[in-house]
Amino acid sequence: MNFASDSSRRDKRGLRTDERIHGAIYAAIINHQLHPATPLQEDALAGAFGVSRTIIRKVLQRLAHEKLVVITPNKGARVARPTTEEGRQVFEARHTVESEIVRKVARRHDDRGLERLRAIAAEEMKAQVARDKRRRVQLSGDFHRALADLADNAVLAGFVQELVSRTSLIIALYEVPGAVPCSCDEHSEIIDALAAGDEALAIDRMSHHLRHIESQVDLSQTAGGVDFRSLFAPATGEDG
């Protein structure tokens, strides 16, 4: 197979090969098809996409920059596995960054942008009714990224892109069994506050929404230190 200049080739959508592969792996990670700590062998990925290892290495380095992949010398790449402390820091950062974003958007009154947000929320509702969790999770991320774009600050939008992606990994690792997913109405309430130009209400709605997302995960877990005596007390007690 001729891999010459394969990074410059474009598909029917105009995407370069590396962009297409990045999008595919990125989506697989945030949609929980590739789980945290999954090894990402260059040879296997190169074969799957029909490209050179050079292209795969470039994509993995980009994903590492986005905090979705960890590359260890002499060991290769793997999907990132955030710790509980990283999880707490990510949510803290989201509260700070996204509060500022809704404050800025509430002042801009971008009707076309708000219509875009309403369209995403409507698609979310369809996915929720259809019980399509993967689609709903994808659209939820799309909502926050589209909202960040309306703040007209590329740096803030970049922060949100990374934080939303890392949140997906955190949920994959620490989601509480039976957790109740966020309602699409929460996004609609944020949009309504933005449309009214009410900064305080928009910030409050966003804070409530992020707290709901955070409530779906258990970040109290710590490595080691398990009290086995307490954990298995009922069983050992029965044996006398």
Backbone as CSV, one residue per row, in Angstrom:
resi,resn,N_x,N_y,N_z,CA_x,CA_y,CA_z,C_x,C_y,C_z
1,MET,0.856,-1.209,0.000,0.000,0.000,0.000,0.884,1.250,0.000
2,ASN,0.530,2.227,-0.766,1.314,3.441,-0.852,0.798,4.450,0.159
3,PHE,1.649,4.760,1.162,1.231,5.681,2.210,1.756,7.096,1.972
4,ALA,2.362,7.322,0.847,2.950,8.632,0.575,1.891,9.717,0.586
5,SER,2.196,10.740,1.338,1.318,11.922,1.415,-0.099,11.582,1.858
6,ASP,-0.266,10.473,2.628,-1.637,10.115,3.008,-2.244,11.110,3.981
7,SER,-1.434,11.900,4.664,-1.998,12.883,5.586,-2.654,14.038,4.853
8,SER,-2.280,14.251,3.579,-2.819,15.385,2.832,-4.053,15.019,2.014
9,ARG,-4.368,13.732,1.928,-5.541,13.323,1.177,-6.805,13.795,1.880
10,ARG,-7.838,14.018,1.117,-9.088,14.496,1.698,-10.236,13.586,1.288
11,ASP,-11.212,13.459,2.206,-12.372,12.627,1.891,-13.449,13.483,1.226
12,LYS,-14.641,12.922,1.051,-15.714,13.643,0.367,-16.171,14.879,1.125
13,ARG,-15.912,14.904,2.428,-16.295,16.079,3.226,-15.185,17.124,3.275
14,GLY,-14.073,16.826,2.596,-12.969,17.776,2.580,-12.014,17.626,3.749
15,LEU,-12.195,16.576,4.555,-11.334,16.380,5.709,-10.041,15.691,5.296
16,ARG,-8.917,16.151,5.832,-7.660,15.451,5.632,-7.722,14.101,6.336
17,THR,-6.864,13.187,5.907,-6.862,11.845,6.491,-6.657,11.877,7.997
18,ASP,-5.697,12.674,8.470,-5.438,12.718,9.908,-6.618,13.312,10.674
19,GLU,-7.313,14.277,10.056,-8.489,14.859,10.714,-9.605,13.821,10.838
20,ARG,-9.783,13.039,9.775,-10.827,12.014,9.786,-10.549,10.960,10.855
21,ILE,-9.294,10.533,10.931,-8.924,9.509,11.905,-9.028,10.058,13.325
22,HIS,-8.592,11.287,13.492,-8.719,11.925,14.812,-10.182,11.960,15.240
23,GLY,-11.062,12.356,14.317,-12.490,12.431,14.643,-13.068,11.089,15.019
24,ALA,-12.618,10.042,14.324,-13.132,8.698,14.587,-12.692,8.189,15.959
25,ILE,-11.409,8.363,16.282,-10.907,7.895,17.576,-11.471,8.760,18.704
26,TYR,-11.529,10.052,18.466,-12.092,10.982,19.456,-13.520,10.574,19.807
27,ALA,-14.337,10.317,18.785,-15.732,9.935,19.013,-15.821,8.603,19.750
28,ALA,-14.952,7.668,19.395,-14.974,6.360,20.051,-14.651,6.481,21.534
29,ILE,-13.786,7.430,21.885,-13.419,7.625,23.291,-14.558,8.285,24.069
30,ILE,-15.074,9.399,23.558,-16.082,10.113,24.333,-17.434,9.399,24.328
31,ASN,-17.646,8.494,23.361,-18.878,7.703,23.343,-18.715,6.365,24.063
32,HIS,-17.560,6.223,24.741,-17.302,5.055,25.591,-17.187,3.750,24.802
33,GLN,-16.826,3.836,23.529,-16.532,2.627,22.754,-15.094,2.173,23.010
34,LEU,-14.233,3.134,23.316,-12.875,2.857,23.775,-12.823,3.298,25.230
35,HIS,-12.653,2.359,26.122,-12.735,2.642,27.547,-11.420,3.194,28.095
36,PRO,-11.464,3.890,29.229,-10.246,4.392,29.858,-9.221,3.284,30.064
37,ALA,-7.962,3.591,29.802,-6.821,2.695,29.952,-6.683,1.691,28.806
38,THR,-7.555,1.758,27.789,-7.434,0.862,26.639,-6.145,1.153,25.853
39,PRO,-5.303,0.142,25.601,-4.082,0.368,24.810,-4.448,0.755,23.368
40,LEU,-3.663,1.640,22.794,-3.890,2.092,21.423,-2.630,1.785,20.605
41,GLN,-2.565,0.550,20.108,-1.376,0.124,19.359,-1.324,0.791,17.997
42,GLU,-0.186,1.378,17.680,-0.027,2.082,16.413,-0.227,1.149,15.224
43,ASP,0.354,-0.057,15.292,0.253,-1.002,14.178,-1.205,-1.378,13.905
44,ALA,-1.935,-1.684,14.983,-3.322,-2.114,14.833,-4.185,-0.980,14.276
45,LEU,-3.960,0.233,14.755,-4.727,1.380,14.263,-4.368,1.699,12.816
46,ALA,-3.089,1.609,12.489,-2.660,1.861,11.107,-3.331,0.872,10.161
47,GLY,-3.428,-0.394,10.586,-4.083,-1.400,9.752,-5.573,-1.154,9.628
48,ALA,-6.199,-0.726,10.725,-7.643,-0.492,10.721,-8.027,0.661,9.796
49,PHE,-7.184,1.689,9.767,-7.495,2.862,8.942,-6.805,2.834,7.578
50,GLY,-5.910,1.881,7.383,-5.218,1.790,6.104,-4.270,2.936,5.853
51,VAL,-3.559,3.364,6.901,-2.607,4.465,6.769,-1.290,4.060,7.426
52,SER,-0.314,4.933,7.364,0.982,4.655,7.964,0.954,4.904,9.467
53,ARG,1.931,4.327,10.162,2.060,4.565,11.599,2.374,6.034,11.876
54,THR,3.010,6.692,10.910,3.343,8.107,11.090,2.084,8.938,11.298
55,ILE,1.055,8.651,10.497,-0.210,9.380,10.625,-0.864,9.063,11.965
56,ILE,-0.862,7.784,12.340,-1.460,7.395,13.618,-0.724,8.071,14.775
57,ARG,0.580,8.113,14.692,1.366,8.747,15.761,1.008,10.227,15.890
58,LYS,0.814,10.873,14.741,0.439,12.294,14.751,-0.922,12.484,15.416
59,VAL,-1.872,11.605,15.112,-3.218,11.693,15.691,-3.170,11.438,17.194
60,LEU,-2.407,10.440,17.616,-2.311,10.112,19.038,-1.671,11.250,19.828
61,GLN,-0.702,11.917,19.223,-0.074,13.054,19.891,-1.070,14.194,20.070
62,ARG,-1.916,14.396,19.069,-2.952,15.433,19.185,-3.943,15.076,20.282
63,LEU,-4.350,13.816,20.345,-5.282,13.374,21.382,-4.650,13.471,22.769
64,ALA,-3.346,13.250,22.847,-2.642,13.394,24.118,-2.650,14.855,24.551
65,HIS,-2.477,15.760,23.590,-2.527,17.196,23.886,-3.914,17.583,24.405
66,GLU,-4.931,16.877,23.930,-6.307,17.145,24.354,-6.672,16.406,25.639
67,LYS,-5.709,15.714,26.234,-5.866,15.003,27.511,-6.753,13.772,27.419
68,LEU,-6.977,13.268,26.214,-7.793,12.062,26.058,-6.933,10.801,25.967
69,VAL,-5.667,10.992,25.677,-4.742,9.874,25.519,-3.484,10.162,26.324
70,VAL,-2.898,9.107,26.864,-1.627,9.223,27.581,-0.584,8.432,26.795
71,ILE,0.553,9.059,26.501,1.639,8.389,25.790,2.816,8.222,26.744
72,THR,3.203,6.987,26.969,4.302,6.676,27.872,5.489,6.144,27.068
73,PRO,6.671,6.730,27.237,7.849,6.256,26.499,8.071,4.752,26.693
74,ASN,8.337,4.076,25.596,8.608,2.635,25.584,7.395,1.764,25.913
75,LYS,6.262,2.391,26.151,5.051,1.621,26.456,3.918,1.921,25.477
76,GLY,4.016,3.045,24.793,2.984,3.390,23.823,1.854,4.226,24.398
77,ALA,0.749,4.245,23.659,-0.385,5.104,24.017,-1.544,4.281,24.577
78,ARG,-2.339,4.932,25.381,-3.559,4.330,25.921,-4.566,5.441,26.178
79,VAL,-5.829,5.071,26.234,-6.866,6.044,26.569,-6.620,6.513,27.999
80,ALA,-6.756,7.796,28.234,-6.505,8.347,29.563,-7.462,7.757,30.604
81,ARG,-6.964,7.662,31.825,-7.769,7.176,32.938,-7.670,8.209,34.062
82,PRO,-8.560,9.206,34.046,-8.469,10.270,35.047,-8.703,9.756,36.467
83,THR,-8.009,10.362,37.421,-8.197,10.020,38.827,-9.409,10.771,39.373
84,THR,-9.841,10.404,40.576,-10.966,11.115,41.190,-10.610,12.573,41.442
85,GLU,-9.350,12.833,41.797,-8.936,14.218,42.038,-8.997,15.017,40.738
86,GLU,-8.559,14.427,39.634,-8.678,15.091,38.336,-10.144,15.358,38.025
87,GLY,-11.006,14.403,38.380,-12.439,14.583,38.154,-12.969,15.795,38.891
88,ARG,-12.592,15.929,40.154,-13.053,17.084,40.937,-12.538,18.387,40.331
89,GLN,-11.298,18.369,39.873,-10.726,19.583,39.284,-11.407,19.942,37.964
90,VAL,-11.758,18.922,37.181,-12.445,19.177,35.912,-13.788,19.846,36.162
91,PHE,-14.554,19.342,37.115,-15.856,19.951,37.392,-15.705,21.354,37.964
92,GLU,-14.692,21.560,38.799,-14.442,22.900,39.327,-14.137,23.869,38.184
93,ALA,-13.313,23.406,37.249,-12.971,24.246,36.101,-14.187,24.525,35.236
94,ARG,-15.039,23.518,35.065,-16.232,23.722,34.236,-17.148,24.775,34.852
95,HIS,-17.326,24.740,36.158,-18.162,25.749,36.809,-17.617,27.151,36.539
96,THR,-16.308,27.307,36.650,-15.689,28.620,36.457,-15.792,29.083,35.004
97,VAL,-15.391,28.214,34.085,-15.333,28.588,32.675,-16.726,28.768,32.080
98,GLU,-17.633,27.837,32.343,-18.943,27.911,31.692,-19.842,28.973,32.312
99,SER,-19.584,29.347,33.555,-20.312,30.484,34.129,-19.942,31.759,33.391
100,GLU,-18.659,31.911,33.095,-18.208,33.089,32.354,-18.757,33.077,30.933
101,ILE,-18.840,31.903,30.338,-19.355,31.803,28.973,-20.813,32.242,28.906
102,VAL,-21.657,31.732,29.801,-23.072,32.122,29.735,-23.249,33.606,30.066
103,ARG,-22.366,34.144,30.912,-22.435,35.579,31.198,-22.178,36.378,29.927
104,LYS,-21.156,35.979,29.169,-20.817,36.689,27.944,-21.905,36.515,26.888
105,VAL,-22.441,35.297,26.768,-23.456,35.035,25.741,-24.750,35.773,26.067
106,ALA,-25.084,35.885,27.337,-26.311,36.592,27.734,-26.256,38.062,27.306
107,ARG,-25.070,38.609,27.191,-24.914,40.012,26.806,-24.920,40.212,25.290
108,ARG,-24.708,39.120,24.543,-24.529,39.257,23.094,-25.840,39.220,22.301
109,HIS,-26.834,38.540,22.820,-28.144,38.435,22.143,-27.991,37.951,20.694
110,ASP,-27.348,36.822,20.531,-27.131,36.225,19.214,-28.306,35.291,18.908
111,ASP,-29.320,35.817,18.237,-30.529,35.035,17.981,-30.244,33.792,17.137
112,ARG,-29.405,33.940,16.126,-29.085,32.789,15.274,-28.359,31.719,16.087
113,GLY,-27.460,32.154,16.949,-26.742,31.207,17.786,-27.668,30.480,18.741
114,LEU,-28.632,31.207,19.299,-29.578,30.579,20.223,-30.481,29.587,19.495
115,GLU,-30.802,29.878,18.267,-31.601,28.937,17.481,-30.830,27.651,17.246
116,ARG,-29.529,27.784,17.054,-28.675,26.600,16.900,-28.718,25.757,18.182
117,LEU,-28.677,26.422,19.309,-28.738,25.707,20.588,-30.088,25.016,20.757
118,ARG,-31.156,25.690,20.349,-32.494,25.089,20.467,-32.611,23.865,19.555
119,ALA,-31.980,23.922,18.395,-32.020,22.779,17.471,-31.312,21.577,18.097
120,ILE,-30.187,21.823,18.757,-29.459,20.731,19.410,-30.299,20.155,20.548
121,ALA,-30.933,21.037,21.333,-31.772,20.583,22.442,-32.946,19.742,21.933
122,ALA,-33.483,20.116,20.793,-34.597,19.354,20.205,-34.135,17.963,19.783
123,GLU,-32.937,17.881,19.217,-32.382,16.582,18.830,-32.089,15.738,20.070
124,GLU,-31.662,16.406,21.129,-31.434,15.699,22.395,-32.717,15.046,22.890
125,MET,-33.807,15.796,22.785,-35.095,15.275,23.241,-35.475,14.031,22.446
126,LYS,-35.238,14.058,21.149,-35.543,12.897,20.310,-34.715,11.689,20.750
127,ALA,-33.443,11.941,21.026,-32.565,10.852,21.454,-32.992,10.310,22.813
128,GLN,-33.458,11.201,23.671,-33.908,10.783,25.002,-35.153,9.914,24.893
129,VAL,-36.091,10.329,24.051,-37.320,9.555,23.847,-36.994,8.194,23.252
130,ALA,-36.016,8.163,22.351,-35.615,6.915,21.702,-34.704,6.069,22.586
131,ARG,-34.340,6.602,23.743,-33.435,5.926,24.681,-32.091,5.591,24.020
132,ASP,-31.650,6.532,23.190,-30.371,6.385,22.514,-29.327,7.134,23.335
133,LYS,-28.733,6.448,24.293,-27.809,7.101,25.226,-26.596,7.677,24.521
134,ARG,-26.016,6.908,23.589,-24.817,7.380,22.906,-25.094,8.679,22.151
135,ARG,-26.217,8.727,21.446,-26.570,9.927,20.696,-26.840,11.097,21.645
136,ARG,-27.510,10.815,22.756,-27.833,11.872,23.723,-26.571,12.454,24.339
137,VAL,-25.607,11.595,24.676,-24.350,12.063,25.253,-23.590,12.922,24.248
138,GLN,-23.580,12.483,22.985,-22.908,13.249,21.940,-23.532,14.629,21.791
139,LEU,-24.859,14.682,21.773,-25.550,15.957,21.589,-25.368,16.875,22.796
140,SER,-25.296,16.283,23.973,-25.066,17.091,25.170,-23.724,17.797,25.065
141,GLY,-22.701,17.068,24.619,-21.402,17.693,24.406,-21.462,18.755,23.324
142,ASP,-22.208,18.467,22.254,-22.374,19.439,21.166,-22.988,20.734,21.683
143,PHE,-23.945,20.601,22.601,-24.611,21.783,23.154,-23.601,22.682,23.858
144,HIS,-22.787,22.099,24.716,-21.828,22.905,25.484,-20.755,23.499,24.581
145,ARG,-20.345,22.751,23.550,-19.354,23.302,22.632,-19.944,24.428,21.789
146,ALA,-21.185,24.256,21.336,-21.839,25.302,20.532,-22.073,26.548,21.372
147,LEU,-22.435,26.352,22.633,-22.631,27.487,23.532,-21.324,28.246,23.730
148,ALA,-20.229,27.513,23.897,-18.929,28.158,24.081,-18.537,28.975,22.853
149,ASP,-18.875,28.480,21.673,-18.555,29.211,20.444,-19.233,30.578,20.401
150,LEU,-20.404,30.686,21.041,-21.149,31.945,21.014,-20.506,33.031,21.863
151,ALA,-19.580,32.638,22.738,-18.918,33.631,23.585,-17.871,34.422,22.805
152,ASP,-17.578,33.976,21.569,-16.631,34.666,20.698,-15.261,34.805,21.359
153,ASN,-14.841,33.697,21.996,-13.525,33.663,22.626,-12.950,32.273,22.377
154,ALA,-12.022,32.197,21.446,-11.497,30.902,21.025,-10.795,30.156,22.151
155,VAL,-10.184,30.886,23.073,-9.486,30.252,24.187,-10.479,29.578,25.117
156,LEU,-11.558,30.284,25.460,-12.594,29.690,26.309,-13.233,28.485,25.624
157,ALA,-13.484,28.617,24.326,-14.089,27.507,23.584,-13.169,26.291,23.604
158,GLY,-11.867,26.522,23.509,-10.914,25.425,23.575,-10.920,24.747,24.926
159,PHE,-11.041,25.540,25.999,-11.130,24.979,27.338,-12.346,24.062,27.458
160,VAL,-13.478,24.543,26.962,-14.712,23.761,27.067,-14.598,22.462,26.268
161,GLN,-14.020,22.533,25.087,-13.812,21.336,24.270,-13.067,20.268,25.078
162,GLU,-11.978,20.669,25.708,-11.180,19.722,26.491,-11.945,19.241,27.722
163,LEU,-12.603,20.157,28.437,-13.283,19.795,29.678,-14.469,18.870,29.431
164,VAL,-15.206,19.111,28.353,-16.347,18.249,28.031,-15.851,16.843,27.685
165,SER,-14.767,16.771,26.930,-14.213,15.464,26.563,-13.729,14.711,27.793
166,ARG,-13.046,15.401,28.688,-12.535,14.747,29.890,-13.676,14.342,30.818
167,THR,-14.758,15.105,30.806,-15.926,14.736,31.607,-16.485,13.398,31.151
168,SER,-16.471,13.166,29.841,-16.975,11.904,29.312,-16.171,10.725,29.859
169,LEU,-14.842,10.879,29.949,-14.006,9.828,30.512,-14.304,9.624,31.997
170,ILE,-14.519,10.716,32.690,-14.809,10.649,34.123,-16.116,9.906,34.369
171,ILE,-17.119,10.203,33.550,-18.401,9.508,33.687,-18.241,8.027,33.380
172,ALA,-17.452,7.706,32.363,-17.236,6.299,32.003,-16.633,5.524,33.158
173,LEU,-15.772,6.173,33.941,-15.090,5.510,35.045,-15.891,5.499,36.338
174,TYR,-16.550,6.614,36.640,-17.088,6.797,37.987,-18.601,6.991,38.053
175,GLU,-19.300,6.678,36.964,-20.754,6.865,36.981,-21.399,5.997,38.057
176,VAL,-22.316,6.594,38.789,-23.033,5.879,39.841,-24.070,4.970,39.200
177,PRO,-24.146,3.708,39.601,-25.163,2.807,39.033,-26.561,3.382,39.208
178,GLY,-27.332,3.384,38.125,-28.693,3.899,38.194,-28.786,5.411,38.209
179,ALA,-27.686,6.096,37.873,-27.684,7.567,37.869,-28.734,8.095,36.905
180,VAL,-29.433,9.133,37.329,-30.473,9.746,36.496,-29.828,10.770,35.568
181,PRO,-29.914,10.576,34.255,-29.271,11.516,33.321,-29.940,12.881,33.365
182,CYS,-29.190,13.879,32.958,-29.733,15.237,32.932,-30.884,15.328,31.941
183,SER,-31.878,16.099,32.298,-33.013,16.309,31.414,-32.657,17.349,30.358
184,CYS,-33.196,17.156,29.163,-32.995,18.145,28.099,-33.572,19.500,28.503
185,ASP,-34.514,19.480,29.425,-35.123,20.728,29.877,-34.086,21.656,30.511
186,GLU,-33.030,21.086,31.094,-32.009,21.922,31.718,-31.299,22.775,30.676
187,HIS,-31.021,22.203,29.526,-30.420,22.985,28.446,-31.395,24.047,27.950
188,SER,-32.654,23.682,27.845,-33.670,24.645,27.384,-33.808,25.805,28.365
189,GLU,-33.695,25.519,29.658,-33.785,26.578,30.668,-32.599,27.533,30.554
190,ILE,-31.434,26.992,30.238,-30.267,27.853,30.020,-30.499,28.757,28.811
191,ILE,-31.021,28.176,27.738,-31.286,28.953,26.527,-32.290,30.068,26.806
192,ASP,-33.351,29.759,27.544,-34.375,30.760,27.858,-33.775,31.930,28.641
193,ALA,-32.894,31.621,29.588,-32.258,32.676,30.379,-31.355,33.528,29.498
194,LEU,-30.654,32.891,28.560,-29.791,33.632,27.642,-30.611,34.520,26.718
195,ALA,-31.726,33.985,26.237,-32.588,34.758,25.337,-33.154,35.989,26.041
196,ALA,-33.385,35.864,27.350,-33.910,36.990,28.131,-32.813,37.971,28.524
197,GLY,-31.552,37.588,28.240,-30.439,38.460,28.604,-30.213,38.531,30.099
198,ASP,-30.676,37.510,30.834,-30.572,37.493,32.290,-29.298,36.741,32.691
199,GLU,-28.229,37.492,32.918,-26.941,36.877,33.241,-27.006,36.032,34.505
200,ALA,-27.578,36.599,35.557,-27.618,35.903,36.845,-28.389,34.588,36.733
201,LEU,-29.517,34.614,36.044,-30.324,33.404,35.903,-29.599,32.373,35.029
202,ALA,-28.952,32.848,33.973,-28.222,31.938,33.090,-27.099,31.229,33.852
203,ILE,-26.372,31.978,34.672,-25.300,31.393,35.478,-25.871,30.391,36.473
204,ASP,-27.001,30.742,37.092,-27.634,29.845,38.055,-28.084,28.547,37.382
205,ARG,-28.673,28.666,36.192,-29.139,27.477,35.470,-27.955,26.591,35.062
206,MET,-26.877,27.218,34.628,-25.703,26.440,34.248,-25.101,25.742,35.464
207,SER,-25.020,26.454,36.580,-24.473,25.859,37.799,-25.306,24.664,38.242
208,HIS,-26.629,24.816,38.169,-27.522,23.712,38.533,-27.291,22.515,37.612
209,HIS,-27.156,22.793,36.332,-26.951,21.734,35.342,-25.640,20.989,35.596
210,LEU,-24.564,21.731,35.856,-23.268,21.098,36.085,-23.267,20.301,37.390
211,ARG,-23.977,20.806,38.401,-24.087,20.036,39.656,-24.819,18.727,39.418
212,HIS,-25.816,18.757,38.526,-26.557,17.536,38.202,-25.635,16.528,37.515
213,ILE,-24.829,17.018,36.577,-23.884,16.124,35.911,-22.917,15.522,36.932
214,GLU,-22.417,16.371,37.826,-21.457,15.909,38.829,-22.077,14.890,39.777
215,SER,-23.385,15.029,40.021,-24.056,14.094,40.936,-24.155,12.691,40.343
216,GLN,-23.904,12.563,39.056,-23.987,11.253,38.404,-22.734,10.407,38.618
217,VAL,-21.697,11.006,39.187,-20.450,10.268,39.404,-20.076,10.275,40.879
218,ASP,-19.346,9.251,41.279,-18.848,9.147,42.645,-17.349,9.399,42.626
219,LEU,-16.962,10.612,43.055,-15.552,10.986,43.051,-14.936,10.867,44.438
220,SER,-15.608,10.144,45.318,-15.083,9.946,46.667,-14.156,8.744,46.732
221,GLN,-14.073,7.996,45.614,-13.269,6.786,45.603,-11.785,7.111,45.730
222,THR,-11.092,6.257,46.463,-9.651,6.392,46.610,-9.007,5.040,46.386
223,ALA,-7.797,5.045,45.873,-7.101,3.792,45.611,-6.560,3.206,46.902
224,GLY,-6.771,1.920,47.104,-6.242,1.231,48.272,-7.001,1.579,49.536
225,GLY,-6.517,1.100,50.660,-7.100,1.450,51.944,-8.469,0.867,52.197
226,VAL,-8.830,-0.215,51.530,-10.142,-0.814,51.740,-10.168,-1.548,53.070
227,ASP,-11.195,-1.309,53.862,-11.373,-2.001,55.141,-12.118,-3.301,54.875
228,PHE,-11.372,-4.386,54.642,-11.995,-5.664,54.305,-12.830,-6.217,55.462
229,ARG,-12.412,-5.952,56.702,-13.161,-6.462,57.848,-14.584,-5.894,57.846
230,SER,-14.673,-4.565,57.573,-15.999,-3.942,57.530,-16.768,-4.387,56.293
231,LEU,-16.061,-4.501,55.167,-16.705,-4.838,53.916,-17.357,-6.211,53.985
232,PHE,-16.648,-7.183,54.598,-17.138,-8.567,54.609,-17.630,-9.009,55.987
233,ALA,-17.921,-8.030,56.849,-18.357,-8.347,58.208,-19.559,-9.285,58.261
234,PRO,-20.624,-9.055,57.471,-21.794,-9.957,57.534,-21.420,-11.397,57.213
235,ALA,-20.556,-11.583,56.199,-20.191,-12.935,55.791,-19.350,-13.619,56.860
236,THR,-18.342,-12.894,57.423,-17.480,-13.502,58.428,-18.237,-13.737,59.718
237,GLY,-19.205,-12.876,60.000,-19.976,-13.017,61.228,-20.802,-14.293,61.229
238,GLU,-21.329,-14.661,60.063,-22.164,-15.853,59.970,-21.345,-17.105,60.244
239,ASP,-20.025,-17.049,59.943,-19.182,-18.232,60.134,-18.691,-18.381,61.566
240,GLY,-19.000,-17.383,62.385,-18.584,-17.424,63.783,-17.123,-17.186,63.940
